[in-house]
Amino acid sequence: MREFILNCTALEIAAVGLAFFGGIYLFFGAANIFITHQLLPRLHIGKPLDPRPLAKDQLRRELLWSASSIVIFGVGMIFPWGFLQLGWARLAVNPSFLQIIAEVIVLLIWNEIHFYLNHWLLHTRWLRRFHLPHHRSVVTTPWSTYAFHPVEALMLGNVILLPMLLHDFSVYALFSVPLFSLLFNSIGHSNYDWSPARHTVLHNASRRHHLHHACFNGNYGFMFPFMDKLFNTSLPFDAADKQINRWRVD
């Protein structure tokens, strides 16, 4: 894998990037829909978080914005590849299993910090207009995950660049970032309470991001709550009840 990446041309790395990001978007989206719309309901596990109907043409809009993001993420692989070609960064040679695991954990934490900071910035009055397309999905779907304005996609898509300048990561750790990022993103946009009786990080991630879309402000974190707790931006679990109950009454 390492030698393949280093020996690719810019055109080849862009093609690989497009296939990779497009493939994982479709895979995780389809898997999420099957699990939350078919498997879990049949097993009587969990329930939808927000029962309100989707906005008109929402799925079409989400897929179009997502296609734009996939192009940006895919072609954007030229930048980390360029770092390697210029000698600004290097890939680890024969990394041990423990090294790969440690690097994945470090990148997992960095991804959370990076997302929170950029997400908070996207809610400021200077950048809010670039985040509004994503928030048009008040009731989220798995296809909302990449439904970004190009500026937002560029902000969120540069997550591995700084770490690459500071450490020689293994190619496996670097490729894990978009995988766990999209997995967590898909869970957060599933609009499904995977297990109402449990309060693990996995289950709460869906609830937290559902509240962010329903209330617009607060819960800026990604998968884990530590940044929201640190900066006091957490929303209570009943923060969206007023909006949802009003819809039920109407």
C-alpha positions in Angstrom: 0.0 0.0 0.0 2.8 2.4 0.9 4.7 1.9 -2.3 1.5 2.1 -4.4 0.7 5.5 -2.9 4.2 6.8 -3.4 4.4 5.6 -7.0 1.0 7.0 -8.1 0.7 10.0 -10.4 -1.5 12.9 -9.4 -4.2 11.8 -11.7 -4.1 8.2 -10.4 -4.3 9.4 -6.8 -7.3 11.6 -7.6 -9.0 8.6 -9.2 -8.3 6.4 -6.2 -9.6 9.1 -3.9 -12.9 9.5 -5.9 -13.5 5.8 -5.9 -12.6 5.5 -2.2 -14.8 8.3 -0.9 -17.6 7.5 -3.2 -17.5 3.9 -2.3 -17.5 4.3 1.5 -20.3 7.0 1.2 -22.5 4.6 -0.6 -21.6 1.6 1.5 -22.1 3.2 4.9 -25.2 5.0 3.7 -26.8 1.8 2.4 -25.8 -0.2 5.5 -27.2 2.5 7.8 -30.6 2.5 6.0 -30.8 -1.3 6.1 -30.0 -1.4 9.8 -32.2 1.4 10.9 -35.1 0.9 8.5 -35.2 -2.9 8.3 -33.1 -4.8 10.8 -33.5 -3.0 14.1 -37.3 -2.3 13.6 -37.9 -6.0 12.9 -36.0 -6.9 16.0 -38.0 -4.2 18.0 -34.7 -2.4 18.9 -34.7 1.3 19.1 -36.9 3.9 17.3 -36.6 7.0 15.2 -35.5 10.1 17.0 -37.3 12.7 15.0 -40.6 11.5 13.5 -41.2 14.6 11.4 -41.3 14.1 7.6 -38.3 15.0 5.4 -38.3 18.3 3.6 -39.3 18.3 -0.1 -36.6 17.2 -2.4 -34.3 16.7 0.6 -32.7 13.4 -0.6 -32.0 14.8 -4.0 -30.4 17.9 -2.4 -28.3 15.8 0.0 -27.0 13.6 -2.8 -26.0 16.5 -5.0 -24.1 18.3 -2.1 -22.6 14.9 -1.2 -21.4 14.4 -4.8 -19.7 17.7 -4.6 -18.0 16.8 -1.3 -16.9 13.4 -2.7 -15.1 15.2 -5.6 -13.4 17.6 -3.1 -12.4 14.8 -0.7 -11.3 12.5 -3.6 -9.3 15.1 -5.6 -8.1 16.5 -2.3 -6.0 13.4 -1.8 -3.5 15.1 -4.0 -2.5 17.4 -1.1 -1.3 14.7 1.3 0.2 12.8 -1.6 1.9 16.1 -2.6 3.3 16.4 0.9 4.9 13.0 0.4 6.2 13.8 -3.0 7.8 17.1 -1.8 9.4 15.4 1.2 7.3 17.4 3.7 5.9 14.2 5.2 6.8 10.6 5.1 5.0 7.3 5.7 6.1 4.9 8.4 8.1 1.9 7.1 7.1 -1.5 8.5 5.1 -0.1 11.4 4.2 -2.6 14.2 0.6 -3.4 15.0 0.8 -1.6 18.3 2.2 1.5 16.5 -0.8 1.5 14.0 -3.3 1.1 16.9 -1.6 4.0 18.8 -1.7 6.2 15.7 -5.3 5.4 15.1 -6.2 6.5 18.6 -4.2 9.7 18.3 -5.9 10.5 15.0 -9.3 9.6 16.5 -8.8 12.2 19.2 -7.4 14.8 16.8 -10.3 14.3 14.5 -12.7 15.1 17.3 -10.8 18.3 18.2 -10.5 19.3 14.6 -14.2 18.7 13.9 -15.3 20.6 17.0 -13.2 23.7 16.2 -14.2 23.8 12.5 -17.8 23.1 13.3 -17.9 25.9 15.9 -16.3 28.3 13.4 -19.0 27.3 10.9 -21.6 28.5 13.3 -20.1 32.0 13.6 -21.7 34.8 11.7 -18.7 35.0 9.3 -19.0 31.4 8.1 -22.6 30.4 9.0 -23.7 30.8 5.4 -21.4 28.0 4.3 -22.9 25.7 6.9 -26.6 26.4 6.2 -26.9 24.0 3.3 -26.0 21.1 5.7 -28.6 22.4 8.2 -31.4 22.4 5.7 -31.6 18.7 6.7 -33.4 19.3 10.0 -34.5 15.7 10.1 -31.3 13.9 9.1 -30.7 10.9 6.9 -27.5 8.8 6.3 -27.2 10.7 3.0 -26.8 13.9 5.0 -23.3 12.9 6.1 -21.4 14.5 3.2 -24.1 17.1 2.3 -21.7 20.1 2.7 -21.1 23.4 1.0 -17.6 23.2 -0.8 -16.1 25.6 1.8 -17.3 23.3 4.7 -15.9 20.2 2.8 -12.5 21.9 2.4 -12.5 22.9 6.1 -13.4 19.4 7.4 -11.4 17.5 4.7 -7.9 18.8 5.7 -7.9 16.9 9.0 -4.8 14.7 8.3 -2.5 17.4 6.8 -1.2 18.9 10.1 -0.6 15.4 11.7 1.3 14.3 8.7 3.7 17.2 9.1 4.4 16.3 12.7 4.8 12.5 12.6 5.5 9.7 10.1 2.1 7.9 10.2 1.5 4.5 8.8 -0.7 4.5 5.6 -3.2 2.3 7.4 -3.7 4.8 10.3 -4.2 7.6 7.7 -6.7 5.6 5.8 -8.6 4.8 9.0 -9.5 8.5 9.4 -12.1 8.8 6.6 -13.4 5.3 7.6 -14.1 6.0 11.2 -15.0 9.5 10.4 -17.8 8.5 8.0 -18.9 5.6 10.3 -19.4 8.0 13.2 -20.9 10.6 10.9 -23.4 8.1 9.5 -24.4 7.1 13.0 -24.8 10.7 14.0 -27.1 11.4 11.0 -29.1 8.1 11.2 -31.9 9.8 13.1 -32.3 6.6 15.1 -32.2 5.9 18.8 -30.2 2.7 18.5 -31.1 1.6 22.1 -33.2 4.0 24.2 -32.4 2.1 27.4 -28.6 2.4 27.0 -26.4 5.4 27.4 -23.0 4.5 25.8 -21.0 6.8 23.7 -22.1 4.9 20.6 -25.8 5.3 21.3 -25.6 8.9 22.6 -23.7 10.0 19.4 -26.9 9.7 17.4 -29.0 11.5 19.9 -26.5 14.3 20.3 -26.2 15.1 16.6 -29.9 14.8 16.2 -30.3 17.5 18.7 -27.7 19.7 16.9 -29.8 19.6 13.7 -33.1 20.1 15.5 -31.8 23.0 17.6 -29.1 24.4 15.3 -26.7 25.5 18.1 -24.9 23.4 20.6 -23.5 19.8 20.5 -20.7 20.8 18.1 -18.7 17.6 18.8 -18.4 14.7 16.5 -18.6 11.2 18.1 -17.5 11.9 21.7 -18.8 14.5 24.2 -15.6 15.7 25.8 -15.2 18.9 23.7 -18.8 20.0 24.3 -18.3 19.3 28.0 -15.0 21.2 28.0 -16.5 24.3 26.4 -20.0 24.0 27.9 -21.9 23.6 24.6 -23.8 20.4 25.4 -27.5 20.3 24.9 -29.9 18.5 27.3 -31.6 15.4 25.9 -35.0 17.1 25.9 -33.7 20.2 23.9 -35.8 19.3 20.8 -38.9 18.1 22.5 -40.7 21.4 22.1 -40.3 21.5 18.3 -41.2 17.8 17.9 -44.2 17.9 20.2 -45.5 21.0 18.4 -45.4 19.0 15.1 -47.3 16.2 16.8 -50.0 18.6 18.0 -50.3 20.3 14.6 
